[in-house]
């Protein structure tokens, strides 16, 4: 697909548009309280998992907010449970992307010294987020989720404007 587009900024713009559309869906779903599909067949679990892994790798994002909304919509699960499944999906999709990268382009392009601070910070953030999620009600977690989605939409739109 890259060879059909004029430059990297066109690819980035497409990624931003897909991300914003996905986030708008996530926001409207949580605000409008659409009826869940309540899928229960294992085939749907696999298809949704593949789609979420594909989307997060394609967009170059973890995809957590998109994952959570889609998991809630497709399977009718509460936000806290959807968050756990989203984290597991992100872990494995990003792990496979890292392995693929290692076997193809390698890691020489990246400054891996940053990982010395990023990994501990991510672990601490994960513990703090899990602790806070256990303390806060579903309603408050949902409101925080919606605020973060709005912030990420605005950030993506600003990044899209800077590309032009």
Secondary structure, 3 states (H helix, E strand, C coil): CHHHCCCHHHHHHHHHHHHHHHHHHHHHHHHHCCCCCCCCCHHHHHHHHHHHHHHHHHHCCCCHHHHHHHHHHHHCCCHHHHHHHHHHHHHHHHHHHHHHHHHCCCCCCCCHHHHHHHHHHHHHHHHHHHHHHHHCCHHHHHHHHHHHHHHHHHHHHHHHHHHC
